[in-house]
Amino acid sequence: LRPGEVVVDLGCGGGLDVFLAAMKVGPTGRAIGIDMTPEMIDRATRAASDPKSPRNVEFHLATIDRLPLAPGSVDVVISVKFDRISRSVIDLLQFRNFLSEHNVELVSIREQFDTSTVLESSR
């Protein structure tokens, strides 16, 4: 992850990885959490309201097939559910034009803090 990027966490749960991504992309970037369960979005939103939380985060209740994202707005897709995020999800995001014009990366965010495993997907 690089400063200024827009990162989306699919299946963000309580938002931990969104907050980690927000620190990596810095104040010029954004970290967006998507989850389909109201309880997880409520938990993440409560955590984001803490004054110590990064200000460049947002959370949305949505499913992967109905993402509230603008066309061309996403640089990086992250998920701890790496085994469940397949090439078909990236293809769906590209088809719906959510992904930015340059290379899009599918990143395991927790590995960003230890090792650097990145799968790149060219548009």
Salt bridges, closest charged atoms under 4 A:
GLU5 OE2 - ARG2 NH2 3.30
ASP17 OD1 - ARG110 NE 2.94
GLU58 OE1 - ARG30 NH1 2.90
GLU58 OE2 - HIS60 NE2 2.77
ASP75 OD1 - HIS102 NE2 3.15
ASP91 OD1 - ARG87 NE 2.97
GLU105 OE2 - ARG2 NH2 3.09
